[in-house]
Amino acid sequence: MSTLNLYEADFYAWTQEQAMLLRSQEWNSIDLPNLIEEIESLGKQQRQELRNRLSVLIGHLLKWHYQPQQRSRSWLATLRIQRLDITDAT
């Protein structure tokens, strides 16, 4: 099966093959166009995830500040989780 067909048929197997080719420095065998596309996509996904987590964190911080009578353990847990996940993502 060609690399292009593998990319379309079994993405996981394609990623493993590309990793093996990179490790063995078989530069001419790497599926460069698709590898570039996937790396760019991964970066965009990570950035979007960080934006989403920051939005949730800011929203809950605003609620915490402006609605002190509504404070709950679940809000506090959300604040802690988002902070930890943001720290892990950066």
N, C-alpha and C positions, 0 to 999 in steps of 0.2 A: 504494500500500500504506500503510495507516495505521501510525502509530508503534508501536501495541501489536502489530500483526501483524508488523512488522519486528523488534521485540524478540524475539518468539517464533520467527521464521523465520530471521533472520540477525543474530545477536548482534553480530558485528563491525560490520556496516553500521549497526546501531542505535547503537553507541558512537560511530562517526564522525559520525553525524547529530547526536547529542546534543552532541558537542564543537563542531560547527559552530554549532549553535543557541546554545550558551553564549558562544562567541566573538562572535557577532553580536548577543548580548543579546536574543534573541527569546524572552523569558521565558514568554510564553503558549503557545509551541509545544513547550516542553520536556516530556518524559515524566517529570514529577516523582516520582510514586510508584515507578517502576522505577529511576530514577536514585538516589533515596534508598536503596533496597534494595541496589543494587549498590555504592554507596559504603560502606555499613555492612558489607557482605560482604567488601569489599576490606580494610577495617580489621581485621576478624576474622581473615582469612587471614594478614595481615602479623603480627599478634600471635601466632598459632599457629606460624608459621614461626620467629619469634624464640624462642618457648618451646622448640621442637624443637631449634634450634641450641644454645641454652643447656644443654639436657639432655645433648646429645652432648658438648659442651665440658666440662661438670662431670663426666660419667662418665669421660671420658678423663683429666681432671686427677686424679681420684681414683685411677684405675689407675696413672697416672704416679707419684703420690706413694706409694701403698701396694704397688705391685708393681715396684720399680725393676729387678729382674732380668729383667722382661718387656719393658722399654722397647724400642721399635723406631722405625725411621725413619717407618713408616706412622702410628704414634701421634703422632709429632711433626708430621707433615704434616697429620693430622686436626686437631690443636690449632691449627696456624697457619691452616688453611682456615676453621675455625669462627670463630676470632677475627676474621679478615678479613670473613667474611660477616656476622657480628654487627655489626661496625663499619659496613659498607655498608648494613645494614638499619635502622640507627638514625639 
